[in-house]
Amino acid sequence: MSTPAQRIGEVGARLAADGVDDALAEDVVRRIVDVLGNSLAATREEPARIAGAVVAEWGGAPAATAIGLPDRVPAPSAALVNGTLAHSLDFDDTHLPSVLHPSASVVPAALATAERTGAGGRALLAATAMGIEVTCRLGMAGYDEDLGNSVFFEHGQHATAICGAIGAAVASGMVQGLDADRLASAVGIAASMGAGVIEANRTGGTIKRVHCGWAAHSGVAAADLARHGLTGPPTVIEGRFGFLRAFCGERVHPERVTDGLGEQWETPGVFFKPYPCNHFTHAGIDAALRLRERGVTPEQVRELVLGVPAPVLRTIAEPAEEKRHPRSGYHAAFSGPYTVAAALIGGGGLGVFHEDFTDAAAADPRRLELAGRVRVVADEQATAGFPRQFPAVLTAELADGTSVTERITENRGGPRRPLSSEELAAKFTGNAERAVGPDRAAGIVTSVWDLRDDRAVGEVMAGVQDALAPTG
């Protein structure tokens, strides 16, 4: 019997040789487009500058594109920068019920490795699919049905970064052509590298924005070490001192890592985000937008009561005063009161977008005054749906003594309420145009879709970098 790490190695080696079917390849292309759009939108953010400055100081052989930097850098360094960009605006896709963001770690690691090795789209898409799948399944192994939540999350751990380091290692190793044994070792090595705590969700700080960058960096490094002969323990996932018990204790389900692996896929069900903010806030935003459609205005509102799943209160509602008066635009993205206020006051064609999460927007007196009238409470029905959905109910208590309520039970962007091709295109365009012009944005999308025809990854990334070059 193979251990879970060995089984991942076996399936990964097979998929690297055989590829994935057309439907899964198309889904992965959509995720790469989404990651690149999110990354382009973040190129002017402070974490991008910081990560870029660090890798520039490190130096090294030019091997891969770090989006926004003028020169190519070593593949682990490119993965650090690009993973940081991918997660910086909290716009990356989400797997439920594990509540993690798989693509933001895996895609940057796979792209950097593929560019360094000269790989084509076929190898990239198979590796990315497997890396995302492993990340999601590790998250599910730490999900407890009785608890109704991720054990990682309950412990204050960022499963996105912790599980993402292993998924990134699998993807990087597959692109490098590691055999089954060395892929298993890459899993065992990366298990000692994944880390991340989520206190920044509650009280601020910018460290969380680097979590996926460090996971991607760790994944490439782990795969490189395995290629050179470093080994990992075969029982690293399920063992007494292995990954799952170390992070989650006894409430673990290692069988979820391998049951149907390579045949039944979690990846196509991962949610695309319609709004650039913490996913727990999205249903509240949708409810506020529906109130707007019904004619409710901020001037009519005496109080807004936002009901959410009990486990998310600590992220988007506590400490209460911090959430009603966020310190920055990034902090505002984790605030239930602020996001409801932004949606009710603003809300263009995309609902809320990047302009709602600038530092200036977060300090706007009108938004803060309305956020101060939002009370966030646990809602029993919303709690029952969590974490397979992040439901919310929003009631506007009006000055005339009446009330209006909107309940959102299913989130946009998932299998039951998918974003249309037009909505995903609008998201990418809105993201990319923060950094490049419309024609250049369209060129990037076209080149990424060509990965299905085995276009060289280096050509695609060169196109991304060329798009960022000044005109004239």
Solvent accessible surface area in square Angstrom, and as a share of the most:
residue,aa,sasa,rsa
1,M,237,1.06
2,S,49,0.32
3,T,25,0.15
4,P,19,0.12
5,A,0,0.00
6,Q,64,0.29
7,R,87,0.32
8,I,0,0.00
9,G,0,0.00
10,E,64,0.29
11,V,1,0.00
12,G,0,0.00
13,A,28,0.22
14,R,102,0.37
15,L,8,0.04
16,A,34,0.26
17,A,69,0.54
18,D,94,0.49
19,G,12,0.12
20,V,32,0.18
21,D,95,0.49
22,D,124,0.64
23,A,81,0.63
24,L,11,0.05
25,A,13,0.10
26,E,75,0.34
27,D,19,0.10
28,V,0,0.00
29,V,0,0.00
30,R,67,0.25
31,R,2,0.01
32,I,1,0.00
33,V,18,0.10
34,D,11,0.06
35,V,5,0.03
36,L,1,0.01
37,G,0,0.00
38,N,1,0.01
39,S,1,0.01
40,L,0,0.00
41,A,4,0.03
42,A,0,0.00
43,T,31,0.18
44,R,198,0.72
45,E,41,0.18
46,E,90,0.40
47,P,3,0.02
48,A,11,0.09
49,R,144,0.53
50,I,76,0.38
51,A,6,0.05
52,G,4,0.04
53,A,45,0.35
54,V,52,0.30
55,V,0,0.00
56,A,71,0.55
57,E,147,0.66
58,W,127,0.44
59,G,34,0.33
60,G,60,0.58
61,A,72,0.56
62,P,95,0.60
63,A,17,0.13
64,A,0,0.00
65,T,6,0.03
66,A,0,0.00
67,I,6,0.03
68,G,44,0.42
69,L,35,0.18
70,P,122,0.77
71,D,102,0.53
72,R,114,0.42
73,V,14,0.08
74,P,29,0.18
75,A,1,0.01
76,P,28,0.18
77,S,5,0.03
78,A,0,0.00
79,A,0,0.00
80,L,8,0.04
81,V,2,0.01
82,N,5,0.02
83,G,0,0.00
84,T,0,0.00
85,L,1,0.00
86,A,0,0.00
87,H,0,0.00
88,S,0,0.00
89,L,21,0.10
90,D,1,0.00
91,F,1,0.00
92,D,1,0.00
93,D,3,0.01
94,T,1,0.00
95,H,3,0.01
96,L,18,0.09
97,P,11,0.07
98,S,1,0.01
99,V,24,0.14
100,L,0,0.00
101,H,17,0.07
102,P,1,0.00
103,S,0,0.00
104,A,0,0.00
105,S,0,0.00
106,V,0,0.00
107,V,0,0.00
108,P,1,0.01
109,A,0,0.00
110,A,0,0.00
111,L,4,0.02
112,A,2,0.01
113,T,0,0.00
114,A,0,0.00
115,E,14,0.06
116,R,72,0.26
117,T,66,0.38
118,G,60,0.57
119,A,17,0.13
120,G,16,0.15
121,G,0,0.00
122,R,120,0.44
123,A,36,0.28
124,L,1,0.00
125,L,5,0.03
126,A,1,0.01
127,A,0,0.00
128,T,0,0.00
129,A,0,0.00
130,M,0,0.00
131,G,0,0.00
132,I,0,0.00
133,E,0,0.00
134,V,1,0.00
135,T,0,0.00
136,C,0,0.00
137,R,14,0.05
138,L,0,0.00
139,G,0,0.00
140,M,28,0.12
141,A,0,0.00
142,G,0,0.00
143,Y,3,0.01
144,D,12,0.06
145,E,88,0.39
146,D,140,0.73
147,L,66,0.33
148,G,19,0.19
149,N,1,0.00
150,S,1,0.01
151,V,4,0.03
152,F,0,0.00
153,F,20,0.09
154,E,57,0.25
155,H,106,0.47
156,G,27,0.26
157,Q,34,0.15
158,H,13,0.06
159,A,6,0.05
160,T,1,0.00
161,A,2,0.01
162,I,2,0.01
163,C,0,0.00
164,G,0,0.00
165,A,0,0.00
166,I,0,0.00
167,G,0,0.00
168,A,0,0.00
169,A,0,0.00
170,V,0,0.00
171,A,0,0.00
172,S,0,0.00
173,G,0,0.00
174,M,7,0.03
175,V,15,0.08
176,Q,30,0.13
177,G,59,0.57
178,L,13,0.07
179,D,83,0.43
180,A,28,0.22
181,D,111,0.58
182,R,102,0.37
183,L,0,0.00
184,A,12,0.09
185,S,12,0.08
186,A,0,0.00
187,V,0,0.00
188,G,3,0.03
189,I,13,0.06
190,A,0,0.00
191,A,15,0.12
192,S,103,0.67
193,M,55,0.25
194,G,10,0.10
195,A,63,0.49
196,G,14,0.13
197,V,100,0.57
198,I,16,0.08
199,E,90,0.40
200,A,9,0.07
201,N,8,0.04
202,R,73,0.26
203,T,40,0.23
204,G,20,0.19
205,G,47,0.45
206,T,71,0.41
207,I,107,0.54
208,K,6,0.02
209,R,16,0.06
210,V,38,0.22
211,H,14,0.06
212,C,0,0.00
213,G,0,0.00
214,W,117,0.41
215,A,4,0.03
216,A,0,0.00
217,H,30,0.14
218,S,5,0.03
219,G,0,0.00
220,V,0,0.00
221,A,24,0.18
222,A,0,0.00
223,A,0,0.00
224,D,23,0.12
225,L,73,0.36
226,A,1,0.01
227,R,89,0.32
228,H,145,0.65
229,G,40,0.38
230,L,92,0.46
231,T,106,0.62
232,G,16,0.15
233,P,72,0.45
234,P,71,0.45
235,T,63,0.37
236,V,13,0.08
237,I,0,0.00
238,E,49,0.22
239,G,14,0.13
240,R,158,0.58
241,F,179,0.75
242,G,7,0.07
243,F,7,0.03
244,L,0,0.00
245,R,82,0.30
246,A,77,0.60
247,F,42,0.17
248,C,4,0.02
249,G,31,0.30
250,E,128,0.58
251,R,119,0.43
252,V,22,0.13
253,H,52,0.23
254,P,39,0.25
255,E,85,0.38
256,R,52,0.19
257,V,1,0.00
258,T,31,0.18
259,D,88,0.45
260,G,24,0.23
261,L,3,0.01
262,G,11,0.10
263,E,134,0.60
264,Q,125,0.55
265,W,64,0.22
266,E,66,0.30
267,T,0,0.00
268,P,68,0.43
269,G,27,0.26
270,V,3,0.02
271,F,12,0.05
272,F,10,0.04
273,K,0,0.00
274,P,12,0.08
275,Y,1,0.01
276,P,3,0.02
277,C,0,0.00
278,N,13,0.07
279,H,5,0.02
280,F,11,0.05
281,T,3,0.02
282,H,3,0.01
283,A,0,0.00
284,G,2,0.02
285,I,0,0.00
286,D,11,0.06
287,A,0,0.00
288,A,0,0.00
289,L,28,0.14
290,R,92,0.34
291,L,0,0.00
292,R,91,0.33
293,E,144,0.64
294,R,140,0.51
295,G,45,0.43
296,V,10,0.06
297,T,55,0.32
298,P,13,0.08
299,E,127,0.57
300,Q,79,0.35
301,V,6,0.04
302,R,140,0.51
303,E,42,0.19
304,L,0,0.00
305,V,26,0.15
306,L,3,0.01
307,G,2,0.02
308,V,1,0.01
309,P,3,0.02
310,A,44,0.34
311,P,20,0.13
312,V,1,0.00
313,L,33,0.17
314,R,81,0.29
315,T,3,0.02
316,I,1,0.00
317,A,10,0.08
318,E,72,0.32
319,P,48,0.30
320,A,48,0.37
321,E,104,0.47
322,E,39,0.17
323,K,1,0.00
324,R,53,0.19
325,H,94,0.42
326,P,12,0.07
327,R,165,0.60
328,S,35,0.22
329,G,0,0.00
330,Y,26,0.10
331,H,5,0.02
332,A,0,0.00
333,A,3,0.03
334,F,1,0.01
335,S,0,0.00
336,G,1,0.01
337,P,4,0.02
338,Y,0,0.00
339,T,1,0.01
340,V,1,0.00
341,A,0,0.00
342,A,0,0.00
343,A,0,0.00
344,L,3,0.02
345,I,32,0.16
346,G,23,0.22
347,G,17,0.17
348,G,62,0.60
349,G,91,0.88
350,L,62,0.31
351,G,5,0.05
352,V,1,0.01
353,F,19,0.08
354,H,11,0.05
355,E,113,0.51
356,D,7,0.04
357,F,27,0.11
358,T,56,0.33
359,D,97,0.50
360,A,81,0.63
361,A,12,0.09
362,A,2,0.01
363,A,65,0.50
364,D,44,0.23
365,P,104,0.66
366,R,118,0.43
367,R,33,0.12
368,L,35,0.17
369,E,98,0.44
370,L,1,0.00
371,A,0,0.00
372,G,38,0.37
373,R,60,0.22
374,V,1,0.01
375,R,108,0.39
376,V,25,0.14
377,V,46,0.27
378,A,54,0.42
379,D,24,0.12
380,E,156,0.70
381,Q,100,0.44
382,A,0,0.00
383,T,47,0.28
384,A,87,0.68
385,G,28,0.27
386,F,15,0.06
387,P,0,0.00
388,R,121,0.44
389,Q,21,0.10
390,F,1,0.00
391,P,8,0.05
392,A,1,0.01
393,V,17,0.09
394,L,0,0.00
395,T,26,0.15
396,A,0,0.00
397,E,45,0.20
398,L,14,0.07
399,A,81,0.63
400,D,110,0.57
401,G,69,0.66
402,T,73,0.42
403,S,63,0.41
404,V,25,0.14
405,T,64,0.37
406,E,23,0.10
407,R,79,0.29
408,I,3,0.01
409,T,68,0.39
410,E,47,0.21
411,N,3,0.01
412,R,52,0.19
413,G,5,0.05
414,G,4,0.04
415,P,88,0.56
416,R,174,0.63
417,R,71,0.26
418,P,89,0.56
419,L,11,0.05
420,S,47,0.30
421,S,73,0.47
422,E,127,0.57
423,E,64,0.29
424,L,25,0.12
425,A,57,0.44
426,A,42,0.32
427,K,7,0.03
428,F,8,0.04
429,T,55,0.32
430,G,23,0.22
431,N,1,0.00
432,A,0,0.00
433,E,76,0.34
434,R,82,0.30
435,A,23,0.17
436,V,12,0.07
437,G,32,0.31
438,P,90,0.57
439,D,124,0.64
440,R,79,0.29
441,A,3,0.02
442,A,60,0.46
443,G,41,0.39
444,I,5,0.03
445,V,38,0.22
446,T,85,0.49
447,S,12,0.07
448,V,0,0.00
449,W,64,0.22
450,D,47,0.25
451,L,0,0.00
452,R,121,0.44
453,D,118,0.61
454,D,75,0.39
455,R,80,0.29
456,A,37,0.29
457,V,0,0.00
458,G,26,0.25
459,E,93,0.42
460,V,1,0.00
461,M,1,0.00
462,A,48,0.37
463,G,30,0.29
464,V,0,0.00
465,Q,39,0.17
466,D,96,0.50
467,A,8,0.06
468,L,43,0.21
469,A,45,0.35
470,P,128,0.81
471,T,108,0.63
472,G,133,1.28
